[in-house]
Amino acid sequence: MVKNHVAQYSKLDTASDPLSRRSSSGGGTIIDNVAKSTRKNEEQNPILTPVVWCILVAETGERFAYFGFRAILVLFFVQALEYDENEAIANYAYTTCLAYFSPLLGALLADGQFGRFKTILYCGILYIVGLAVLTFAAWGDWEDLGWKRFMTVLGLVLVCLGTGGIKPCVSAFGADQVALQKTTTSKSSSHDDRAIHGSIPAMEAMTKEESAAVNLPESTMDDENEASQRVRAFFAYFYFCINVGAVLSIALVPIVRGFAGFGPAFSLSLWFMIIAITLFASKQTQYHHVVPGEDGTTLSMTLRLCWWLMRQNLWRQHPFIRRFFPLLEPGPCPTKANATTHLRHQEHGGMGPMEHDTSGLDGERGRIDERDPVLEEQLSDASQVLHVLPIFCALPIFWCLYDQQGSVWTLQANRMALHGLQPEQLNVVNPIEIMLFLPLFEKLIYPFLEREQWDISPLTRMQWGMLLSAISFVMSGLVESWIEYNNDHGVDKVSVFWQLPQITILAVGEIFVSVTGLEFAYACAPTRVKALIMSLFLLTTAVGNMFSGALYSTVFAHMDRSTIMHVCALLMMCNLTVFYFLAKWWKQTDAMDLRRSLFPQSTNEIEMETTRRD
């Protein structure tokens, strides 16, 4: 790892990274300054209010249900449904893929129609029905294996749709409760208005000089800084509760399976999910509810603008696109009212609307009509979404490796000396280590690294995590070779505790990639499309598991397991190389660059207006 002195950070780099922006007065990053003021803020405005406690406990129950059924799923495929190991690993990966693909549907429902609370509630009910069907399939006495497999698939589909609808909403919904909570300090009336209308302050802060430049009072900036710190603290509690649910489920459900079978084990997840949704719904009247589209924006229009902006920039910057893909030629900018965007003639000072240049090459420069602020907001949202997508595109390989610990490593443990444990119980080590390591990193390691002037910005930490995940799979491959050698030579089985080094290294990698990535995704998300951004972050897990399932169904089906582990490590190193250059590009660009190429004259005005709204 290479040290980067803070003084060497360029203004562009720090400004482009919302999680590492530094004040001009020489202070630390917004994230690094959290610890200095969180205690004072919590004394005045406790984060763990009854409403937040309810969300956290409900999330713990939902995670118990999810990790509980998933902990025994690969063994259920092998032992109850009679799939071979490669088929079981592929089916496990496809199940995880669906569970992390469906958050996109949940985001569309939450940001576009129902809102976060109703989406969580409705999807939770679907989740319960799916677990009931899965329990029935495991508990029933089936003579026809085909019907048992069909009922299992049906239950898993419902469960995956249910959990997928909850995933992108519950974290953002919980953050809403702490970000919108009224503070005891005095606020400006404009800030109160934003709180009433559900505006979540972005997880970045401006200096006093920057706030004066956009006519924002210092008290408002202090309130927004406090809100960002409270959101940061909430995510720490939130991730801790996820791992509490994982620990309890992975510790208990395999024991129930070992003594009573798969049916009672799945029913344990069912009851915890029922309790979680009941508890969540009990505080309905006390939640802060952000109404979708109350400011006139719509998620569907934002998605259309994303597609339009992407085509515009491809068409302008790449001649081969214009030559070989004429169907990608962008038309006029879409609006709610019609298919044209109102532009003003900059060179001639004209005030009337003009047709957008559909060629995308030599059109007159213009700006969005100030009379359409909703379109400005949606173009800003679309730019933010497109700006973060390249970073997300490098995450699927990490998840392809990470989720194999619930399938491949469980089957590996099944061939080792268990010392009275169930093979899936080794999965409990990961969440326990996460709960132990998180405060260690937050309180000791990160502050120490910053004092030593190491680069601990989010994108750098994610690179460290990818490197550690590659190392963990190299170690897994060595353990697998050891197992195969002992089996071939009739030697005693390898102890399952030799899995602990690879599990521990991957747990640290998860902190660097997953925890940091969750925070990064929320910070980069405009208020109006937070669930969409979170769902896109979760979608990287779906793509990774789809890739994993495809590999185990084809290429890996003809390879020995130790070679597969080393190939996975090599894939991650290649991915790390790509991510390094993507992170470098991201720090050197700005989300508004997509707008700047189309509306250069109005970019500064749009940025200032967006800052005021967010």
Residue pairs with C-beta under 8 A, 6 or more apart in sequence:
1 454
1 464
2 455
3 452
3 453
3 454
3 455
4 453
4 454
4 455
5 453
6 22
6 453
9 22
12 587
12 588
13 587
13 588
14 20
14 21
14 22
15 21
15 590
16 586
16 587
16 588
16 589
16 590
17 457
17 458
17 459
17 586
17 587
18 30
18 202
18 203
18 204
18 523
18 524
19 29
19 30
19 31
19 203
19 204
19 457
19 458
19 519
19 520
19 523
20 29
20 30
20 31
20 457
20 458
21 29
21 30
21 204
21 205
22 28
22 29
23 205
23 207
24 207
24 209
25 207
27 33
28 450
29 457
30 203
30 204
30 205
30 225
30 228
31 232
31 458
31 519
32 446
32 447
32 450
32 456
33 229
34 229
34 232
34 233
35 442
35 443
35 447
37 225
37 226
37 229
38 229
38 230
38 232
38 233
41 183
41 226
41 229
41 230
42 233
44 183
44 184
44 185
45 181
45 183
45 184
45 226
45 230
47 178
47 230
47 233
47 234
47 237
48 56
48 237
49 177
49 181
50 283
50 286
51 177
51 283
51 286
51 287
52 174
52 177
52 178
52 234
52 237
54 279
54 280
54 282
54 283
55 170
55 173
55 174
55 177
55 280
55 283
56 174
56 237
56 238
56 241
57 241
57 276
57 279
58 170
58 276
58 277
58 279
58 280
59 170
59 174
59 238
59 241
59 242
59 245
59 276
60 241
60 242
60 244
60 245
60 248
60 276
61 245
61 272
61 273
61 275
61 276
61 279
62 124
62 127
62 163
62 166
62 170
62 245
62 272
62 273
62 276
62 277
63 241
63 242
63 244
63 245
63 246
63 249
64 245
64 246
64 248
64 249
64 269
64 272
64 276
65 127
65 131
65 249
65 269
65 270
65 272
65 273
65 276
66 99
66 163
66 245
66 249
66 269
67 245
67 246
67 249
67 250
67 431
68 249
68 250
68 252
68 253
68 265
68 266
68 268
68 269
68 272
69 131
69 134
69 159
69 253
69 266
69 269
70 95
70 96
70 406
71 249
71 250
71 253
71 254
71 406
71 424
71 427
72 253
72 254
72 257
72 262
72 265
72 266
72 424
73 92
73 95
73 406
74 88
74 89
74 92
74 406
74 407
74 410
74 411
74 424
75 257
75 410
75 414
75 423
75 424
76 138
76 152
76 262
77 83
77 87
77 88
77 91
77 92
78 84
78 85
78 88
78 411
80 138
80 148
80 262
81 145
81 148
81 149
81 152
82 145
83 91
85 411
86 552
86 553
86 556
86 557
87 553
88 407
88 411
89 404
89 407
89 408
89 411
89 548
89 549
89 552
90 548
90 549
90 550
90 552
90 553
91 549
92 406
92 407
93 403
93 407
93 545
93 546
93 548
93 549
93 552
94 545
94 546
94 549
95 156
95 160
96 403
96 406
96 541
96 542
96 545
97 541
97 542
97 543
97 545
97 546
97 549
98 156
98 157
98 160
98 161
98 164
98 542
99 159
99 160
99 163
99 164
99 167
99 542
100 164
100 167
100 399
100 538
100 539
100 540
100 541
100 542
100 545
101 164
101 539
101 542
101 546
102 160
102 161
102 163
102 164
102 165
103 164
103 165
103 167
103 168
103 534
103 535
103 538
103 539
104 164
104 168
104 532
104 535
104 536
104 539
105 161
105 164
105 165
106 119
106 123
106 164
106 165
106 166
106 167
106 168
106 169
106 531
106 535
107 168
107 169
107 299
107 529
107 531
107 532
107 534
107 535
107 536
108 299
108 532
109 119
109 122
109 165
110 116
110 119
110 168
110 169
110 292
110 531
111 292
111 299
111 528
111 529
111 530
111 531
111 532
112 292
112 293
112 298
112 299
112 300
113 292
114 122
114 292
115 289
115 290
115 291
115 292
116 169
116 170
116 172
116 173
116 176
116 289
116 290
116 531
117 173
117 284
117 287
117 289
119 165
119 166
119 169
120 165
120 166
120 169
120 170
120 173
120 280
121 277
121 280
121 281
122 165
123 161
123 162
123 163
123 164
123 165
123 166
124 162
124 166
124 273
124 276
124 277
124 280
125 162
125 277
126 158
126 161
126 162
126 165
127 158
127 159
127 162
127 163
127 166
127 273
127 277
128 162
128 270
128 273
128 274
128 277
129 158
129 162
130 154
130 155
130 156
130 157
130 158
130 159
130 160
130 161
130 162
131 155
131 159
131 266
131 269
131 270
131 273
132 155
132 270
133 151
133 154
133 155
133 158
134 151
134 152
134 155
134 156
134 159
134 266
135 155
135 263
135 266
135 267
135 270
136 151
136 155
137 148
137 151
137 152
137 154
137 155
138 152
138 261
138 262
138 263
138 265
138 266
139 261
139 262
139 263
139 264
139 266
139 267
140 148
140 151
140 263
142 148
142 151
164 538
167 534
167 535
167 538
168 531
168 532
168 534
168 535
168 538
169 531
169 534
171 235
171 238
171 518
171 522
171 534
172 522
172 525
172 530
172 531
172 534
173 287
174 234
174 238
175 200
175 231
175 234
175 235
175 522
175 530
176 198
176 200
176 288
176 290
177 234
177 287
177 288
178 227
178 230
178 231
178 233
178 234
179 200
179 201
179 227
179 230
179 231
180 195
180 198
180 200
180 288
180 290
181 230
181 288
182 195
183 223
183 226
185 219
185 222
185 223
185 226
186 219
187 195
187 219
187 220
187 223
188 217
188 219
188 220
190 220
191 219
191 220
191 223
191 224
194 613
197 294
197 295
198 288
198 289
198 290
198 291
198 294
198 527
199 527
199 613
199 614
200 227
200 231
200 290
200 527
200 530
201 223
201 224
201 227
201 228
201 614
202 224
202 228
202 523
202 526
202 527
202 614
203 228
203 231
203 232
203 519
203 522
203 523
204 228
204 523
205 221
205 224
205 225
205 228
206 214
206 216
206 221
206 611
208 218
208 221
211 217
211 218
211 220
211 221
213 608
214 608
214 611
214 612
216 611
216 612
231 522
232 519
235 515
235 518
235 519
235 522
236 438
236 442
239 434
239 438
239 515
239 518
240 435
240 438
242 431
243 431
243 432
243 434
243 435
244 431
244 435
246 428
246 430
246 431
247 428
247 431
247 432
247 435
249 268
249 269
249 272
250 424
250 425
250 427
250 428
250 431
251 425
251 428
252 268
253 265
253 268
253 269
254 265
254 422
254 423
254 424
254 425
255 422
255 425
256 264
256 265
256 268
257 264
257 265
257 422
258 422
290 527
292 299
293 299
295 374
295 377
295 528
296 336
296 374
297 374
297 377
297 378
297 381
297 528
298 336
298 378
299 528
299 529
299 532
301 334
301 336
301 378
302 378
302 381
302 382
302 385
302 528
302 529
302 532
303 382
304 334
305 333
305 334
305 378
305 379
305 381
305 382
306 382
306 385
306 386
308 330
308 331
308 333
308 334
308 382
309 379
309 382
309 383
309 386
309 594
309 595
309 598
310 386
311 328
311 329
311 330
312 330
312 360
312 594
312 597
312 598
313 594
313 597
314 321
314 328
315 321
315 322
315 328
315 329
315 330
315 360
315 361
316 360
316 361
316 597
317 597
321 328
322 329
322 361
329 358
329 359
329 360
330 358
330 360
331 339
331 358
332 339
332 340
332 341
332 355
332 356
332 358
333 340
333 341
333 356
333 375
334 341
335 341
335 372
335 375
336 374
336 375
340 353
340 355
340 356
341 356
341 368
341 369
341 375
342 353
342 354
342 368
342 369
342 371
342 372
343 353
343 354
343 356
343 364
343 366
343 367
343 368
343 369
344 350
344 351
344 354
344 366
344 367
344 369
345 352
345 354
345 364
345 366
346 364
346 365
346 366
346 367
346 601
347 364
347 365
353 369
354 364
354 366
356 363
357 363
357 364
365 599
365 600
365 601
366 599
366 601
367 599
367 601
367 602
367 605
368 375
368 376
368 379
368 599
368 602
368 606
369 375
373 609
376 606
376 609
376 610
377 528
377 610
377 613
379 595
379 606
380 526
380 591
380 592
380 595
380 606
380 610
381 526
381 528
381 529
382 594
383 591
383 592
383 593
383 594
383 595
384 524
384 525
384 526
384 529
384 533
384 591
385 526
385 529
385 532
385 533
385 536
386 591
386 594
387 524
387 586
387 589
387 590
387 591
387 593
387 594
388 521
388 524
388 533
388 536
388 591
389 536
390 582
390 585
390 586
391 459
391 520
391 579
391 582
391 583
391 586
392 521
392 536
392 537
392 539
392 540
393 540
393 582
394 575
394 578
394 579
394 582
395 513
395 517
395 537
395 540
395 541
395 544
396 540
396 541
396 543
396 544
396 547
397 466
397 544
397 547
397 571
397 572
397 575
398 465
398 466
398 469
398 509
398 513
398 544
398 572
398 575
399 540
399 541
399 543
399 544
399 545
400 544
400 545
400 547
400 548
400 551
400 568
400 571
401 469
401 470
401 472
401 473
401 506
401 544
401 568
401 571
401 572
402 469
402 506
402 509
402 510
402 514
402 544
403 541
403 544
403 545
403 548
404 548
404 568
405 427
405 430
405 503
405 506
406 427
408 561
408 564
408 565
409 426
409 427
409 476
409 499
409 502
409 503
410 423
410 424
410 426
410 427
411 423
412 476
412 479
412 480
412 483
412 499
412 561
413 423
413 424
413 426
413 496
413 499
414 423
415 483
415 487
415 493
416 423
416 483
416 493
416 494
416 495
416 496
416 498
416 499
417 492
417 493
417 494
417 495
417 496
418 496
419 495
419 496
419 497
421 496
423 496
426 496
426 499
426 503
429 500
429 503
429 504
429 507
430 503
430 506
430 507
430 510
433 503
433 504
433 507
433 508
434 507
434 510
434 511
437 507
437 508
437 511
438 511
438 515
441 511
446 456
449 456
450 456
458 516
458 517
458 519
458 520
459 520
459 583
459 586
459 587
460 583
461 512
461 513
461 516
462 512
462 513
462 516
462 517
462 520
462 579
462 583
463 576
463 579
463 580
463 583
464 509
464 512
465 508
465 509
465 510
465 511
465 512
465 513
465 514
465 516
466 509
466 512
466 513
466 572
466 575
466 576
466 579
467 509
467 573
467 576
468 505
468 506
468 508
468 509
468 512
469 505
469 506
469 509
469 513
469 572
470 569
470 570
470 572
470 573
470 576
471 505
471 569
472 501
472 502
472 503
472 505
472 506
472 509
473 502
473 565
473 566
473 568
473 569
473 572
474 565
474 566
474 569
475 501
475 502
475 505
476 499
476 502
476 565
477 562
477 563
477 564
477 565
477 566
477 569
478 562
479 494
479 498
479 499
479 502
480 561
480 562
480 565
481 562
482 494
482 498
483 493
483 494
484 560
484 561
484 562
485 491
486 492
486 493
486 494
517 537
518 534
518 537
521 533
521 534
521 536
521 537
522 530
522 533
522 534
524 533
525 532
525 533
525 534
526 533
526 614
527 613
527 614
556 564
556 567
559 567
590 596
592 603
592 606
592 607
595 603
595 606
596 603
599 606
